[in-house]
Amino acid sequence: MPTDCNSPEYRWELAARIANSMLGAGLSHRDINEATTCDDLLELGELPKTEVTYLRGLLLLADHEARDLFTRHARGKATPEDPAECNTFNFFRQLVWINLYSRPDAEDGLPV
């Protein structure tokens, strides 16, 4: 696992590990939504203290604020006061969802 928590590889690997824990608990991408909290993800397994600290340090925005922030960044209109979208829990939660969604399950009618 990469050790630089600012790298995309670190975020992706952590999201993949959490997704694996969710799959092991019988959950899927259908169990991740805008109401999913950091505590919900942390309850799924034992993470090292540094990773728990990383997750708890992410900024949680209201869903509409996260969409607006992403749109500003995508259009190149972010202000200096805007956080990087990758520093939000909303972004990380999407990484976990993508990890889960990319793996078919029985409800998708595809082989698991």
HUPE-V645117 format. One line per field, one symbol per residue. ss: DSSP state (H for helix, E for strand, L for the rest). phi: phi as a letter, one per 40 degrees, with the letter a starting at -180 (. if undefined). burial: 1 if it has 16 or more other C-alpha atoms within 10 Angstrom, else 0. A space follows every 10 residues. Layout:
ss->???
phi->???
burial->???
This chain:
ss->LLLLLLLHHH HHHHHHHHHH HHHHLLLLHH HLLLLLLHHH HHLLLLLLHH HHHHHHHLEL LLHHHHHHHH HHHHLLLLLL LLLLHHHEHH HHHHHHHHHH HLLLLHHHLL LL
phi->.dbccccccc cccccccccc cccccgcacc cbacccbdcd ccccacbddc cccdcccccc bcdccccccd cccccgbccd cccccccbcd ccdcccccdc ccbcbdccgb cc
burial->0000000001 1111111111 1110000110 0100000100 1001000000 1000100111 0000010011 0010000100 0000111111 1111111111 0000100000 00
